[in-house]
Amino acid sequence: MRRILILMISIFLGLTCLANPNRFFNRISTIEGLASNNVYAVWQDKKGYMWIGTSNGLQRFDGKYFLYFSIHKPQIRPAQPVRQILEDREGNMWIRYGDSYGIYNPADQSFKEIPIEKSEVRFHGERLWIDNKGRVFLILKRNKILYYDKFKGLFSESTSPLKYPDGYQPITIFEDVKTGYYWIGCQQGLSVFDPESGEVYHKKNNPKQLPHLSNEEIKVVFDFTIDQDRNHWVVFWNPNQRFIAYSEKSNSNIPDALALTNTSGEYREMKTALITNKGELWYYGVNSLYIYDAKSGKFSFPRNEFFKFSEIYQIFEDREGGLWLASDEGLYYYIDDFPEIRYRNFPGGNPKHMFLGAYEVKCGKNKELWIPSWGRGLLILNEELNEIPNQKLYLNAPPDKGAYQPWALIQESHSGMVWTGNQSGWLHVIDPITKESRFYNFPIFSKSTIRSISQDNEGNVWFTTQKGDLIKYKAKGALSNESFELIRSFDGFSFAHVVDQEKRIWVGTSNNGVYCLDTKSNEILKHLDESILSSNKVEKVIQLNDSIFFFAYDLLNAYNAKTGENRILSYSEGMISNDILHMVPDMDGFLWIYTPNGICKYNYFQNSFTHYGPKDGFGLMEMDGYGGILKSDGKILFSGYSSFVEFNPRDFNRSLNPDRPSLTSIKLFDNYIFVDSLNTDKKRTFNYDQNAFTFYFSTLSYINQDKLKYYYRLSGIDEDWRSSGNSSMAVYSLLPPGRYTLEFRSENEEGMTSPIGSFYFRITPPYYETWWFRSLVIMLILGVIFVIYRLHLNRILAVVKVRNRVARDLHDDMGSTLSTINILSTMAKTKLNTDPVKSSEYISKISDNSQRMLEAMDDIVWSIKPQNDSMEKVIARMREFATNALDAKDIDFRFEVEDNVYQVKLPMDDRRDLFLIFKEAVNNLIKYSGCSRAFIHFSIKKKHLHMRVRDYGKGFDIQDADTGNGLSNMQKRAEMMGAKLKITSEKGEGTEVVLELGI
């Protein structure tokens, strides 16, 4: 019985292998920017970014670039594995970082760790789980379930809303949204918790007869899932891993789960499952990936040499329906609506072979593919690309090896026979129905390899040879040497040719470019050499339409026969590679180019290339080959050296309007900023020294991302849109201060553009370029000019004031004195003869007035001299005056000056008035005091200059004294100085004059 069961399972697995869909998993690895090929977790946020948890930390992916995120707050943590990423109902991002669980905020790279209430057994494995109510649980496998208590801020068992039987050790949870039940897989089997009634159902308590609970075989439940058709899928161990599928509709087990049983010698372990939005069930784990198709009831196992992994840790479905597989071999991406691509591989054997093209041949009502091959001769395939026996093809073959080495092939339109051009000038003619054939080696071919064959509208067949000959076979002629005509011999080889609808033939040569000849007159109409083309060597000649021709060797030439314009296209213009293996135009006017780097499509009218590679399903293509054709059903077939790839180009011509791109990140110099999610509506401000930017943008679409081109422009810098190609970045260095708007958009391969995204920012100028600083400088300059002007004006006014004072003094002192002298001299002259005594008295007065006038003049001149500005000079003059005046009257005096007095600086007017007050006080002392002793003292007290002149004479009564001009002048001068003048006197005690001047 066991052998029968194993046999049934093996047959079932064999049938499922035949039913495997054509699935392509695009691999993303460290080469593309992953931090590690050990990928544990995948998650998509609300903005569309993909978050990747690896063994080396957390990354964000925008479809083009990976950005690394670490933990900086509340303290910097070293890089640790991120094994889970989830989102709760409040939008919080939960991660498992190392052995810690918590909430991560990408905006400030902070991590709020959630502790576990008690020390627990954790080595059996653990994972976070969030139910549909947004409640967060931590499953400690084979131990217990902990609940995140928001109020306590920790994981606790005591407050958990879930219940399971005492003694049960939980492993997994499934929430049945329809019934509200929680199915809890445990070490001891399955249990069910009904939150509405609070009941827990299990083996010993199953009043509702729930399936699986009473099954004694079910233990160590690793996974439990209910799919959209209400089928229950149970994965458990007893003792090996086993599987049960149960249908609620039929209330019975279904055999589909048998296909999950491991019959290989490889160790496999199923961990968990994902139900996609389309209803597919994906089981995955260690060396395991099974995909269940509910329509056929079959599982497929797509793991192969191009899709390698030892373990898949998680499968995540994004909002576009793409599936992301986190594995130990990197990140795989799968999209279900890949166009159908057929591969057919003929592994090298005996004899070894090399395919040189493919041709479609009509065989009655059927069509066959005929493949010229070196090593196997002609290979014939049916429409399913399966080989058809062809033993008759070479029954009459000559012993020459060249007859078995075909290069080119054509089905002649009149006879329906297949003509094959071979090495050494052999022409192989075959009946496509009977496969009977004949070999010819006509002298006109000169034993040279026939490289290409074509037929014009009149039925003439054209040949080009390795020797460089262009040969024409006349329509319906006898198959003899006389029916062939040598049209022209070219130097070197003639690799390829095309006959167009204008009755012209275009021939590509090895060293003379392209010749265009008239098929009737055989005259050369055009010669295209390296002055027009990229090279004189042309190996491929393809016609797109009535006017556009493509010539290729290392580069691609797109020649317009009507205008004479030629475009030289290369890798720098967008080609996927300069190495062109073959070219095929499709029915929609696109040119498909087969290169060692993959396939690209060229749109001549938009002058644009679209690349197709492993991400588009071409991962199994050979990176070397030679030929290709457009089949009658519109499909294109390219031949590698030992395989074929066939696809419908219209499946790749679908164009969707691209979405508005998002600004995903900004790099300022070498540092990323605003790395979480940029709000492009908010204006950003940068300092003047923050002016070197790299802007990254993406549509956050992962299906057609590689088919989009991005354009951008910066206001004030770019006059027109600039292309970033497929790089989706804009680089600006050393931007000057100002306000900027960065605009960006995407464009698909058909030229359809997306809405424009914008980012506004401002670079502030340095302080010395700001308006307020410039205004301040202008105001300061104006202030300085005003101060200089005022100083200059004050200087002028001071000079005017001095001149006025000198004039006043001269007028007052000199004028009055001179008038007195004039009167006295007149009176002396009158009395000279009559009264000599009186005349002598007048002359004496004239002498006194003259002396006084000289002294006044001396005082005026002394006061205005700059040399006398120092207090030392003032004190010296005062001392000189006092000494001369007092010694002449035999008055003994003491003249004292404190040292700090010499440091005083007085204005010219104050200095003059001080001296005159002093002089008046000394003169009064001499005239009226009658003293024999005097005391003069200068000091500084409380920032005031004190001058004290005291005599020890007879004194006087101030109240009864006649102040006269002297005391009045002294008082006026003191007031002009802003000083205080105090005169004290007592009869018999003397008089004291004190002047107090602020300094």
Summary of the structure (lengths in Angstrom):
residues: 999
radius of gyration: 55.4
end to end distance: 126.9
largest distance: 183.6
contacts: 3099
relative contact order: 0.05
helix: 21%
strand: 39%
